[in-house]
Amino acid sequence: MEREIMRRIIIEGQEYIADIPLVERPFSFEENGNYVFVGIRQAGKSYLLYQRIQQLIRNGHSMEEMLYINFDDERLRQMTADDFDLILQAYASLFDFRPILFFDEIQNIEGWENFARRVANQKYQVYITGSNAKMLSREIATILGGRFWNSDVYPYSFAEYLTAKGVRLSANWLYGKQGAEVGRLFGDYFMYGGFPELVDIVAKRAWLNAIYSKIFFSDLVLRNKVRNEDALGLLVHRLAEVLMQPVSHTRLANQISSAGIKISTATVVDFMRYLKEACLIFSVENQAAKFAERNSNMKYYFVDNGLLNIFLMDNNAALLENIVAIHLYKRYGNQLHFYQHNIEVDFVLPEEKKAYQASCSLTDTDTYGRETGALLKLHAAFPMKEMYIITKDEERTITIGDRVIIKVLPVWQWLLL
């Protein structure tokens, strides 16, 4: 690695970030904190770095203090952990400041953890992004100690999507023309998700297919040295198809094998770990299952509706449940469960005493009875403070007896509460 190349990369980064337009995301930075941002590719991690750089400049720092390196740069392809000091040396040959460090997609360089710890120990201010959830593993957290704040980054929420579209909600937006505009924009968000780069792209499905291919080959196949690509690809398809059902690793292995691609349960377990590490999916446990069984029969959801949608054909029910899962998981993380034992409730937050069903419509009598009946039975066994049925467009309040209230809300309105 040549110092001249590193100098050029540093200067190019400063010039690029100085003028880039940003839609700021609602993230509050600790003044002297060090951060590790992790999330799926194109979720907006780099833009959080740009956002922080521009904030620091507004607060009196200069662009020359900002040392930004994107390790996806093909000129750094041969870089190793031994070259990290070259970054600081190259910067020191250009500027007399003590730099603030911004390292994008640092997981591309094996051994990055020790360097990150060292510069944090030397009291540099450090911001790091990566597309691999391994960066937050127990082992790496031990290496980094308490020196970094760990933060997950997801594609835009619906509120952020509206902001990126230039929509500022008025106090009474539900009751005027703005309500219709929000509903129209939600149609796109529901089908194609919230990747920031996708907001103004017309060929959305083509873009989503391209980013999935990048994730599949770079973050799954190459990174994990997967030999059975067909089995891995079929596994992702099967997860999309069974999204609304709990499924075991053994069942997934049997389904893939029945399609003519032999795979063991142990390999499925590995593949599921890879999918989580690439931040493509997340899992939700059954609250009613015995502790030892909770990891063996879980529900799996995609981190963005757009990625799920490329595997589906007109499945609004799956997209609705997935978008509800994303919203709740972002807010509550591993506190989120489903409940399945004689009854089935889509989402339960035991500590919050909240329960949610996702149902496109309640106009069908059988659907109404099934969704409300499950909530009532759960409430009888484990009293809930709040119960909801999230629909595509329906809104009402269901009162049963003197006390039991179930709120029915359209998903686009619920996401903005």
Sequence and secondary structure as in RCSB ss.txt:
>XXXX:A:sequence
MEREIMRRIIIEGQEYIADIPLVERPFSFEENGNYVFVGIRQAGKSYLLYQRIQQLIRNGHSMEEMLYINFDDER
LRQMTADDFDLILQAYASLFDFRPILFFDEIQNIEGWENFARRVANQKYQVYITGSNAKMLSREIATILGGRFWN
SDVYPYSFAEYLTAKGVRLSANWLYGKQGAEVGRLFGDYFMYGGFPELVDIVAKRAWLNAIYSKIFFSDLVLRNK
VRNEDALGLLVHRLAEVLMQPVSHTRLANQISSAGIKISTATVVDFMRYLKEACLIFSVENQAAKFAERNSNMKY
YFVDNGLLNIFLMDNNAALLENIVAIHLYKRYGNQLHFYQHNIEVDFVLPEEKKAYQASCSLTDTDTYGRETGAL
LKLHAAFPMKEMYIITKDEERTITIGDRVIIKVLPVWQWLLL
>XXXX:A:secstr
  HHHHHHHHHHHHHHHHH      S    TT  EEEE STTSSHHHHHHHHHHHHHHTT  GGGEEEEETT GG
GTT  GGGHHHHHHHHHTT SS  EEEEESGGGSTTHHHHHHHHHHTT  EEEEES GGGGSHHHHHHHTTSSEE
EE  S  HHHHHHHTT    TTGGGSHHHHHHHHHHHHHHHH   GGGTT S HHHHHHHHHHHIIIIIIIIHHT
 S HHHHHHHHHHHHHTTTS B HHHHHHHHHHTT    HHHHHHHHHHHHHTTSEEEEEETTS GGGTTTSBEE
EESSHHHHHTT SS HHHHHHHHHHHHHHHHHGGG EEEESSSEEEEEETTTTEEEEE S   SHHHHHHHHHHH
HHHHHHS  SEEEEEESS  EEEEETTTEEEEEEEHHHHTT 
